[in-house]
Amino acid sequence: MKKEEILKKGEVAARNASIVVLFFGGLKLFAGLLSGSVALLSDSLHSIGDAIEILFVWLGFKISQRKPTEKFPYGFYKAENMVALVVSFLILYVGYEVALKSYNSLFVENSLVYAQVAIIVSVLDAIVIYMLGKYELRVGKEINAQSLIAEGNESKLHIFFSGLVIIGIFFSSLGFSRVEGIVGLLISLLIFKVGIDSGISSIYSLMDVSPDKEVEEEIKEILRLAPHVKDFSNLRLRKSGPFIFGEVNVRVKRFLEVERAHEIIDQIEKKIKTTVSQVDSFIIHIEPFRPEEQKIIIPVKEKNGLNSLIDKHFARAEFFAVLKTKKTEIELLDIKKNLFKSKKLRAGLSVTEYLLEQKPDILITSEIGPISFNMLKNNLVEIYKVEEGTIEQITRSILEYKLNKLEKPTTTKK
């Protein structure tokens, strides 16, 4: 889903929610005045306050849809977080008004009429607003909109508010009018909790809080599995409205061409944005990397351990030595017979495919054709040229950075 669609979806959800909440707020206000129910009047005040809050949410989404400008190059996404903070204060104010009205009602005898009407309105309100809360939460989580999630949580809690109101009306109809005041105080406590939770979440987002650990782990897993990325560090993520911005340093093999590096970056970015739809921008910084451990392959004439001499041929070499180096240590893993030496056609292609199965980091050879050279290069295998020497001598040279990296094939033979 495109970011314009995300913001539009949030705007539509906020508009629909405000209409529903305002309608039921007015209905409860009428029923509360008709019946004289303090609890229902308190709840209607709460709903009207909710409608105003949701209108602010709608305004936040409208502002967030504005295009970035020279003064605001990152866009206006934080308007949604700022509105969420304003909404939190409004929720707290509504809680205060409900608490004050409920407290005062404890000291006033109140007669209740049309209790059945008040109860019917409260039951209907409980069902509709609960379903509205599920709708707000679904859309809010789908587009990662903090303000909608806050409203959804409060709307779902409304079923408890309505339940308390119904209890208050029932006892008031039996002559226990002060029960409604107690119910109103309980409602105010729930409102305060929603407001405080929403305010904390809004402040965190305005201070560029990192998103959920689950999102971070998803991105880390993509980086771990990314081809040709040897390591990564300094992964930083921040929320801005319903979107996530991030950056990371990745390490790839040295001597990687700029064009190839950009291909790798584009692949990673595309994978991250496809997997984590909230990501709007993800910047990748590439750093050269030379691992402590490397796997090296050298064509050799004989099986004589580290004293084996390099073979001047590549595709027609007698053997291939497979080594592992760690810092200055050299370990000979195996000397494998070249099974494709006698192949009449495309011996180089078959040899290269076989060697790539060994997952080498470096190939050292005297000569190499264009097909093998390009296949190895595309798989980020570094290729160095040496004319003579033993496995140990050649490997010492590579560890001491004394060998020249091949930039093109040594032959034109295909």
C-alpha positions as CSV (number, residue, x, y, z in Angstrom):
1,M,0.0,0.0,0.0
2,K,1.4,3.4,-1.0
3,K,1.9,6.0,1.7
4,E,-0.8,8.3,0.1
5,E,-3.2,5.4,0.4
6,I,-2.2,4.7,4.0
7,L,-2.9,8.3,5.0
8,K,-6.1,8.5,3.1
9,K,-7.3,5.3,4.7
10,G,-6.6,6.8,8.1
11,E,-8.4,10.0,7.2
12,V,-11.5,8.1,6.1
13,A,-11.5,5.9,9.2
14,A,-11.3,8.9,11.5
15,R,-14.1,10.7,9.6
16,N,-16.4,7.7,9.9
17,A,-15.6,7.2,13.5
18,S,-16.3,10.8,14.4
19,I,-19.7,10.7,12.8
20,V,-20.8,7.5,14.7
21,V,-19.4,8.7,18.0
22,L,-21.0,12.2,17.7
23,F,-24.4,10.7,16.8
24,F,-24.4,8.4,19.9
25,G,-23.0,11.1,22.1
26,G,-26.0,13.3,21.1
27,L,-28.4,10.4,21.6
28,K,-27.1,9.7,25.1
29,L,-27.2,13.4,26.0
30,F,-30.9,13.4,25.0
31,A,-31.6,10.2,26.9
32,G,-29.6,11.4,29.9
33,L,-31.5,14.7,30.1
34,L,-34.8,12.9,29.6
35,S,-34.2,10.3,32.3
36,G,-32.1,12.5,34.7
37,S,-29.3,9.8,34.7
38,V,-26.0,11.3,36.0
39,A,-24.1,8.3,34.7
40,L,-25.6,8.6,31.2
41,L,-25.0,12.3,31.1
42,S,-21.3,11.7,32.1
43,D,-21.0,9.1,29.4
44,S,-22.5,11.4,26.8
45,L,-20.0,14.1,27.7
46,H,-17.3,11.4,27.3
47,S,-18.6,10.5,23.9
48,I,-18.8,14.1,22.7
49,G,-15.3,14.6,23.8
50,D,-14.3,11.5,21.9
51,A,-15.9,12.9,18.7
52,I,-13.8,16.1,19.1
53,E,-10.7,13.9,19.7
54,I,-11.3,11.9,16.5
55,L,-11.8,15.1,14.5
56,F,-8.3,16.1,15.6
57,V,-7.1,12.7,14.4
58,W,-8.8,13.4,11.1
59,L,-7.0,16.7,11.0
60,G,-3.7,15.0,11.7
61,F,-4.1,12.7,8.7
62,K,-5.1,15.6,6.5
63,I,-1.9,17.5,7.4
64,S,0.2,14.4,7.1
65,Q,-0.8,14.0,3.4
66,R,0.9,17.3,2.5
67,K,3.9,16.9,0.2
68,P,7.4,17.5,1.6
69,T,8.7,21.0,1.2
70,E,12.1,22.6,1.3
71,K,11.5,23.6,5.0
72,F,10.0,20.1,5.8
73,P,12.0,17.7,3.6
74,Y,10.9,14.7,5.6
75,G,7.2,15.5,5.2
76,F,4.5,16.2,7.8
77,Y,4.1,12.7,9.2
78,K,4.7,13.8,12.8
79,A,1.5,15.8,12.6
80,E,-0.3,12.5,13.4
81,N,1.9,12.1,16.5
82,M,1.3,15.7,17.6
83,V,-2.4,15.3,17.2
84,A,-2.3,12.0,19.2
85,L,-0.6,14.0,22.0
86,V,-3.4,16.7,21.9
87,V,-6.0,13.9,21.9
88,S,-4.4,12.5,25.0
89,F,-4.8,15.8,26.9
90,L,-8.4,16.0,25.7
91,I,-9.0,12.5,27.0
92,L,-7.6,13.5,30.4
93,Y,-9.7,16.7,30.4
94,V,-12.9,14.6,29.7
95,G,-11.9,12.3,32.5
96,Y,-11.6,15.3,34.8
97,E,-15.0,16.6,33.9
98,V,-16.6,13.2,34.3
99,A,-14.9,12.7,37.7
100,L,-16.0,16.2,38.9
101,K,-19.6,15.8,37.8
102,S,-19.8,12.3,39.3
103,Y,-18.2,13.4,42.6
104,N,-20.8,16.3,43.0
105,S,-23.6,13.9,42.3
106,L,-22.7,11.9,45.4
107,F,-24.1,14.7,47.5
108,V,-27.3,15.3,45.6
109,E,-30.4,13.1,45.6
110,N,-31.4,12.4,42.1
111,S,-34.7,11.0,40.9
112,L,-34.6,8.9,37.7
113,V,-37.4,8.5,35.1
114,Y,-37.6,6.6,31.9
115,A,-35.0,4.2,33.1
116,Q,-35.8,1.7,30.4
117,V,-35.0,4.3,27.7
118,A,-31.7,5.1,29.3
119,I,-30.8,1.4,29.5
120,I,-31.7,0.7,25.9
121,V,-29.7,3.6,24.7
122,S,-26.7,2.5,26.8
123,V,-26.9,-1.1,25.5
124,L,-27.1,0.0,21.9
125,D,-24.2,2.4,22.4
126,A,-22.1,-0.3,24.0
127,I,-22.5,-2.7,21.0
128,V,-22.0,-0.1,18.3
129,I,-19.0,1.7,19.9
130,Y,-17.3,-1.6,20.7
131,M,-17.6,-2.6,17.0
132,L,-16.3,0.8,16.1
133,G,-13.3,0.3,18.3
134,K,-12.5,-3.0,16.5
135,Y,-12.7,-1.1,13.2
136,E,-10.4,1.7,14.4
137,L,-7.9,-0.8,15.8
138,R,-7.9,-2.9,12.6
139,V,-7.2,0.1,10.4
140,G,-4.8,1.7,13.0
141,K,-2.7,-1.5,13.1
142,E,-2.9,-2.0,9.4
143,I,-1.5,1.5,8.7
144,N,0.5,1.8,11.9
145,A,-1.4,4.9,13.0
146,Q,-0.8,5.6,16.7
147,S,-3.7,8.0,17.1
148,L,-6.3,5.6,15.6
149,I,-4.9,2.8,17.8
150,A,-5.4,5.0,20.9
151,E,-9.0,5.8,19.8
152,G,-9.7,2.2,19.1
153,N,-8.5,1.1,22.5
154,E,-10.7,3.7,24.2
155,S,-13.7,2.7,22.0
156,K,-13.3,-1.0,22.9
157,L,-13.1,0.0,26.6
158,H,-16.4,1.8,26.1
159,I,-18.3,-1.5,26.6
160,F,-17.1,-1.3,30.2
161,F,-18.2,2.3,30.5
162,S,-21.7,1.4,29.2
163,G,-21.8,-1.6,31.5
164,L,-21.1,0.6,34.5
165,V,-23.7,3.1,33.3
166,I,-26.3,0.4,33.0
167,I,-25.5,-0.8,36.6
168,G,-25.8,2.8,37.8
169,I,-29.1,3.4,36.1
170,F,-30.5,0.1,37.5
171,F,-29.6,0.9,41.1
172,S,-30.7,4.5,40.7
173,S,-34.1,3.3,39.5
174,L,-34.3,1.3,42.8
175,G,-33.6,4.4,44.8
176,F,-29.9,4.2,45.2
177,S,-29.0,7.3,43.2
178,R,-25.5,7.7,44.6
179,V,-24.4,4.5,42.8
180,E,-24.4,6.5,39.6
181,G,-21.9,8.9,41.1
182,I,-19.6,6.0,42.0
183,V,-20.0,4.6,38.5
184,G,-19.1,7.9,37.0
185,L,-15.9,8.0,39.1
186,L,-14.9,4.5,38.0
187,I,-15.5,5.6,34.4
188,S,-13.2,8.6,34.9
189,L,-10.4,6.3,36.2
190,L,-10.6,4.3,33.0
191,I,-10.6,7.4,30.9
192,F,-7.5,8.7,32.8
193,K,-5.7,5.4,32.1
194,V,-6.4,5.6,28.3
195,G,-5.2,9.2,28.2
196,I,-2.0,8.6,30.1
197,D,-1.1,5.6,28.0
198,S,-1.8,7.5,24.8
199,G,0.2,10.5,25.9
200,I,3.3,8.4,26.8
201,S,3.1,6.7,23.4
202,S,2.8,10.0,21.6
203,I,5.7,11.6,23.4
204,Y,7.9,8.5,22.7
205,S,7.1,8.9,19.0
206,L,7.8,12.6,18.9
207,M,11.2,11.8,20.5
208,D,11.9,9.3,17.6
209,V,11.4,6.1,19.7
210,S,12.4,2.9,18.0
211,P,9.4,0.8,16.8
212,D,8.5,-2.6,18.3
213,K,11.2,-5.1,18.7
214,E,9.4,-7.4,16.3
215,V,9.9,-4.9,13.5
216,E,13.5,-4.5,14.4
217,E,14.0,-8.3,14.4
218,E,12.3,-8.6,11.0
219,I,14.7,-6.1,9.5
220,K,17.7,-7.8,11.1
221,E,16.7,-11.1,9.7
222,I,16.5,-9.6,6.2
223,L,20.0,-8.2,6.6
224,R,21.4,-11.5,7.9
225,L,20.0,-13.4,4.9
226,A,20.9,-10.7,2.3
227,P,23.3,-12.1,-0.3
228,H,26.9,-10.7,-0.2
229,V,26.3,-8.8,3.1
230,K,29.0,-10.1,5.5
231,D,28.1,-8.0,8.5
232,F,26.0,-5.0,9.6
233,S,25.9,-2.6,12.4
234,N,24.3,0.6,13.8
235,L,20.8,-0.3,12.8
236,R,18.6,2.7,13.7
237,L,14.8,2.9,13.4
238,R,12.4,5.7,14.3
239,K,8.7,6.3,14.0
240,S,7.2,9.3,12.3
241,G,3.5,9.2,12.2
242,P,2.3,5.9,10.8
243,F,5.7,5.4,9.1
244,I,9.2,4.1,10.0
245,F,12.5,5.6,8.9
246,G,15.7,3.6,9.2
247,E,19.4,3.4,8.4
248,V,22.1,0.8,8.8
249,N,25.8,0.2,8.0
250,V,26.5,-3.0,6.0
251,R,29.8,-4.5,5.2
252,V,30.5,-6.2,1.9
253,K,33.7,-7.5,0.3
254,R,36.4,-5.1,-0.6
255,F,36.8,-3.9,-4.3
256,L,33.0,-4.2,-4.9
257,E,32.1,-2.1,-8.0
258,V,29.8,0.9,-7.4
259,E,27.2,-0.4,-9.8
260,R,27.1,-3.8,-8.1
261,A,27.0,-2.2,-4.7
262,H,23.9,-0.2,-5.7
263,E,22.2,-3.4,-7.0
264,I,22.8,-5.0,-3.6
265,I,21.4,-1.9,-1.7
266,D,18.3,-1.8,-4.0
267,Q,17.6,-5.5,-3.4
268,I,17.8,-5.1,0.4
269,E,15.7,-1.9,0.5
270,K,13.1,-3.5,-1.7
271,K,13.0,-6.6,0.5
272,I,12.7,-4.5,3.7
273,K,9.9,-2.3,2.3
274,T,8.0,-5.4,1.0
275,T,8.3,-7.2,4.3
276,V,7.7,-4.2,6.7
277,S,5.1,-2.1,4.9
278,Q,5.4,0.8,7.4
279,V,9.0,1.5,6.2
280,D,9.0,4.8,4.2
281,S,12.7,5.3,3.9
282,F,15.7,3.1,4.7
283,I,19.2,4.3,4.1
284,I,22.1,1.8,3.7
285,H,25.7,2.8,4.1
286,I,28.2,0.4,2.6
287,E,31.6,-0.3,4.1
288,P,34.4,-2.5,2.9
289,F,34.8,-5.7,4.8
290,R,37.6,-8.3,5.0
291,P,36.7,-11.1,7.3
292,E,39.2,-12.7,9.7
293,E,38.4,-16.1,8.1
294,Q,38.6,-16.6,4.4
295,K,38.3,-19.5,2.0
296,I,40.9,-19.5,-0.8
297,I,41.1,-21.8,-3.8
298,I,44.3,-22.3,-5.9
299,P,44.8,-24.5,-8.9
300,V,47.8,-26.8,-8.2
301,K,49.9,-29.3,-10.1
302,E,50.3,-31.9,-7.4
303,K,49.2,-33.2,-4.0
304,N,52.1,-32.1,-1.8
305,G,50.4,-30.3,1.0
306,L,51.3,-26.6,1.5
307,N,54.4,-27.2,-0.7
308,S,52.2,-27.9,-3.8
309,L,53.1,-25.7,-6.7
310,I,50.5,-23.5,-8.5
311,D,49.3,-24.8,-11.9
312,K,49.6,-22.3,-14.7
313,H,46.3,-23.5,-16.0
314,F,42.8,-22.9,-14.5
315,A,40.2,-25.1,-16.3
316,R,42.9,-27.8,-17.1
317,A,44.6,-27.7,-13.8
318,E,45.4,-31.1,-12.2
319,F,44.0,-30.3,-8.7
320,F,42.4,-27.4,-6.7
321,A,43.7,-26.7,-3.2
322,V,41.0,-25.4,-0.8
323,L,42.4,-23.5,2.2
324,K,41.0,-21.5,5.1
325,T,42.9,-18.6,6.6
326,K,42.3,-17.0,10.0
327,K,44.5,-13.9,10.5
328,T,48.0,-15.2,9.9
329,E,47.1,-18.9,10.2
330,I,46.8,-21.2,7.2
331,E,44.8,-24.4,7.2
332,L,44.7,-26.7,4.1
333,L,41.3,-28.2,4.0
334,D,41.6,-30.4,0.9
335,I,43.3,-30.9,-2.4
336,K,40.5,-31.9,-4.9
337,K,41.1,-33.6,-8.2
338,N,39.9,-31.6,-11.2
339,L,37.1,-33.8,-12.6
340,F,36.6,-31.6,-15.6
341,K,40.2,-31.4,-16.9
342,S,39.5,-33.6,-19.9
343,K,36.2,-32.1,-20.8
344,K,36.4,-31.0,-24.4
345,L,33.8,-28.2,-24.3
346,R,33.2,-25.6,-21.6
347,A,35.6,-27.1,-19.1
348,G,36.0,-23.6,-17.6
349,L,32.2,-23.3,-17.0
350,S,32.0,-26.6,-15.3
351,V,35.0,-26.0,-13.1
352,T,33.7,-22.6,-12.1
353,E,30.3,-24.0,-11.2
354,Y,32.0,-26.6,-9.1
355,L,34.2,-24.2,-7.3
356,L,31.3,-21.8,-6.5
357,E,29.8,-24.7,-4.6
358,Q,32.7,-24.5,-2.2
359,K,31.7,-20.9,-1.4
360,P,35.2,-19.3,-1.9
361,D,36.1,-15.8,-1.0
362,I,39.3,-15.7,-3.1
363,L,40.7,-17.4,-6.2
364,I,44.4,-17.2,-7.0
365,T,45.3,-18.3,-10.5
366,S,47.8,-17.7,-13.3
367,E,45.2,-17.5,-16.1
368,I,41.4,-17.3,-16.4
369,G,39.0,-16.9,-19.3
370,P,36.1,-14.4,-19.5
371,I,33.2,-16.8,-18.7
372,S,34.9,-18.1,-15.5
373,F,36.1,-14.6,-14.6
374,N,32.6,-13.0,-14.9
375,M,30.9,-15.8,-13.1
376,L,33.2,-15.6,-10.1
377,K,33.1,-11.8,-10.1
378,N,29.3,-11.8,-10.1
379,N,29.4,-14.0,-7.0
380,L,31.8,-11.5,-5.4
381,V,34.8,-13.8,-5.5
382,E,38.0,-11.8,-5.5
383,I,40.5,-13.0,-8.2
384,Y,44.3,-12.5,-7.9
385,K,47.0,-13.3,-10.4
386,V,50.2,-15.3,-9.5
387,E,52.7,-16.8,-11.9
388,E,54.5,-19.3,-9.6
389,G,55.1,-20.4,-6.0
390,T,53.8,-22.9,-3.5
391,I,50.5,-22.8,-1.7
392,E,52.1,-21.5,1.4
393,Q,54.1,-18.8,-0.3
394,I,51.1,-17.6,-2.3
395,T,48.8,-17.6,0.7
396,R,51.3,-15.6,2.7
397,S,51.4,-13.0,0.0
398,I,47.7,-12.6,0.0
399,L,47.6,-12.3,3.8
400,E,50.3,-9.5,3.5
401,Y,48.3,-7.7,0.7
402,K,51.2,-8.3,-1.8
403,L,49.1,-9.7,-4.7
404,N,47.5,-7.7,-7.5
405,K,43.7,-8.1,-8.0
406,L,42.7,-9.1,-11.5
407,E,40.4,-6.5,-13.1
408,K,39.8,-8.5,-16.4
409,P,40.3,-12.0,-17.8
410,T,43.8,-13.0,-18.7
411,T,42.7,-14.7,-21.9
412,T,40.0,-14.1,-24.5
413,K,39.4,-17.8,-25.0
414,K,35.8,-18.8,-24.1
